[in-house]
Amino acid sequence: MNIKPSLEALLFVAAKPLKVKDLADLVKATPEKVVVALDELAKDCQEQNRGVALVKQGSTYQMVTAPSEANLIKEFVKDETMGELSRPSVEALTIIAYRGPITKLDLDRIRGVNCALILRNLLLHGLIEAKVDKKKNETYYEVTLDFVRFLGITDVKELPDYTKLSTDDALDRMLNNNDLGAL
């Protein structure tokens, strides 16, 4: 079984470096086979002059942009972080402001769509921050102090109708019961 495509896909979607042991568990292979496949994948990326590269640090690996594309990526990220927010981004930011800290899964449920790219964009803009709860092994998102200051307030609780909207029963029922029809 060729595990290289699976490893490449996992490393592509991962937001952080992944350990060989975790990759081995995910693709149901031995750590030794995973290391061989990862070395081949790194060699493929380099020899085929691809836009991505595989970086190894100790027993962790991460998919990154190729150094040859650094200027293009820098320009793209600059445009992404300096541009205006889209309507979906503003909606997600509003939900995070009123309901945060909130998990990506709960945000996805409320909006009805995958919010991964929106979260990435809001993180790049410095409007939200991610905090990991190691006990629950979940990431929670909340607005940053910069966002609060930008609005000219000192606390998110000063947002209009904060008390009512941050404790909306229908939203809680939907999240707890996964009942999308509740809203």
C-alpha positions as CSV (number, residue, x, y, z in Angstrom):
1,M,0.0,0.0,0.0
2,N,1.3,3.4,-1.0
3,I,0.9,5.7,2.0
4,K,2.6,8.8,0.4
5,P,-0.6,10.4,-0.9
6,S,-2.3,9.9,2.5
7,L,0.7,11.4,4.3
8,E,0.8,14.3,1.9
9,A,-2.9,15.0,2.4
10,L,-2.6,14.9,6.2
11,L,0.4,17.3,6.2
12,F,-1.3,19.6,3.7
13,V,-4.3,20.1,6.0
14,A,-2.5,20.2,9.3
15,A,-2.0,23.6,10.8
16,K,1.0,22.4,12.8
17,P,3.9,19.9,12.5
18,L,2.8,16.3,12.9
19,K,4.8,13.6,14.8
20,V,5.8,10.4,12.9
21,K,4.0,8.4,15.6
22,D,0.7,10.3,15.0
23,L,1.1,10.0,11.3
24,A,1.8,6.2,11.6
25,D,-1.4,5.8,13.7
26,L,-3.5,7.7,11.2
27,V,-2.3,5.8,8.1
28,K,-2.1,2.5,10.0
29,A,1.6,1.9,9.2
30,T,4.8,1.4,11.1
31,P,6.7,4.5,12.0
32,E,9.6,3.1,10.0
33,K,7.5,2.9,6.8
34,V,6.2,6.4,7.5
35,V,9.7,7.8,7.7
36,V,10.7,6.1,4.4
37,A,7.5,7.5,2.7
38,L,8.1,11.0,4.1
39,D,11.7,11.0,2.9
40,E,10.5,10.0,-0.5
41,L,7.8,12.7,-0.4
42,A,10.4,15.3,0.5
43,K,12.7,14.2,-2.3
44,D,9.7,14.3,-4.8
45,C,8.9,17.8,-3.8
46,Q,12.4,18.9,-4.3
47,E,13.1,17.0,-7.5
48,Q,9.8,18.0,-9.2
49,N,10.3,21.7,-8.3
50,R,7.0,21.8,-6.6
51,G,5.5,24.8,-4.8
52,V,5.6,23.0,-1.5
53,A,8.3,21.4,0.5
54,L,8.5,19.0,3.4
55,V,10.4,20.2,6.5
56,K,11.6,17.8,9.2
57,Q,12.5,18.8,12.7
58,G,13.3,15.9,15.0
59,S,10.5,13.5,14.7
60,T,8.0,16.0,13.3
61,Y,7.2,17.0,9.8
62,Q,5.4,19.9,8.2
63,M,4.3,20.8,4.7
64,V,5.4,24.4,3.9
65,T,5.7,26.6,0.9
66,A,8.8,26.1,-1.2
67,P,11.5,28.7,-0.5
68,S,11.6,29.6,-4.2
69,E,8.0,30.9,-3.8
70,A,8.8,33.2,-0.8
71,N,8.2,36.5,-2.5
72,L,5.0,35.4,-4.1
73,I,3.7,34.1,-0.8
74,K,4.8,37.2,1.0
75,E,2.8,39.4,-1.4
76,F,-0.3,37.1,-1.2
77,V,-0.3,37.1,2.6
78,K,0.1,40.9,2.6
79,D,-2.9,41.3,0.4
80,E,-4.9,38.8,2.5
81,T,-4.1,40.6,5.8
82,M,-4.6,44.1,4.5
83,G,-7.8,43.6,2.5
84,E,-11.3,44.1,3.7
85,L,-13.2,41.4,5.4
86,S,-15.8,39.5,3.4
87,R,-19.4,39.2,4.6
88,P,-18.9,35.6,5.7
89,S,-15.8,36.7,7.7
90,V,-17.7,39.5,9.4
91,E,-20.5,37.0,10.3
92,A,-18.0,34.5,11.8
93,L,-16.2,37.4,13.6
94,T,-19.6,38.5,15.1
95,I,-20.4,35.0,16.3
96,I,-16.9,34.6,17.8
97,A,-17.3,38.0,19.5
98,Y,-20.7,37.2,21.0
99,R,-20.2,33.4,21.7
100,G,-16.4,33.1,22.2
101,P,-14.5,31.2,23.2
102,I,-16.0,28.9,20.6
103,T,-14.7,25.8,18.8
104,K,-14.5,25.6,15.0
105,L,-17.1,22.8,15.1
106,D,-19.6,25.0,16.9
107,L,-18.9,27.9,14.5
108,D,-19.3,25.5,11.6
109,R,-22.7,24.4,13.0
110,I,-23.9,27.9,13.5
111,R,-22.9,29.1,10.1
112,G,-23.8,25.8,8.3
113,V,-20.5,25.8,6.4
114,N,-16.9,24.9,7.0
115,C,-15.2,28.0,8.4
116,A,-11.5,26.8,8.3
117,L,-10.5,29.5,5.7
118,I,-12.4,32.2,7.4
119,L,-10.7,31.4,10.7
120,R,-7.3,31.4,9.0
121,N,-8.1,34.8,7.5
122,L,-9.3,36.3,10.8
123,L,-6.2,34.9,12.6
124,L,-4.0,36.6,9.9
125,H,-5.8,39.9,10.4
126,G,-5.1,39.6,14.2
127,L,-8.8,39.8,15.0
128,I,-9.1,36.5,16.7
129,E,-6.8,34.2,18.6
130,A,-6.7,30.4,19.1
131,K,-6.3,28.8,22.5
132,V,-5.8,25.1,23.0
133,D,-7.5,23.3,25.8
134,K,-5.2,20.4,26.3
135,K,-7.5,18.5,28.7
136,K,-10.3,18.5,26.0
137,N,-7.8,18.5,23.1
138,E,-9.8,21.2,21.4
139,T,-9.0,24.7,20.0
140,Y,-11.1,27.6,21.0
141,Y,-11.4,30.9,19.2
142,E,-12.0,34.3,20.7
143,V,-11.6,37.9,19.7
144,T,-8.3,39.7,20.4
145,L,-7.7,42.7,22.6
146,D,-6.8,44.6,19.4
147,F,-10.3,43.8,18.0
148,V,-11.9,45.1,21.1
149,R,-9.8,48.3,21.1
150,F,-10.5,48.8,17.4
151,L,-14.2,49.0,18.2
152,G,-13.5,51.6,20.9
153,I,-14.7,49.5,23.8
154,T,-12.8,47.9,26.7
155,D,-14.7,44.6,26.9
156,V,-16.7,42.5,24.5
157,K,-19.6,42.7,27.0
158,E,-20.0,46.3,25.9
159,L,-21.1,45.1,22.4
160,P,-24.8,45.9,21.6
161,D,-27.2,43.4,23.1
162,Y,-24.3,41.3,24.4
163,T,-26.1,39.8,27.3
164,K,-29.1,38.7,25.2
165,L,-27.1,37.4,22.2
166,S,-24.4,35.7,24.2
167,T,-26.9,33.5,26.0
168,D,-29.5,32.8,23.3
169,D,-31.3,29.6,24.2
170,A,-32.0,28.6,20.6
171,L,-28.3,28.7,19.9
172,D,-27.5,26.6,23.0
173,R,-30.1,24.0,22.1
174,M,-28.8,23.7,18.6
175,L,-25.2,23.3,19.8
176,N,-26.0,20.8,22.5
177,N,-28.5,18.7,20.4
178,N,-26.9,19.3,17.0
179,D,-30.4,20.3,16.0
180,L,-30.0,22.5,13.0
181,G,-33.7,23.0,12.7
182,A,-33.9,24.8,16.1
183,L,-33.0,28.1,14.6
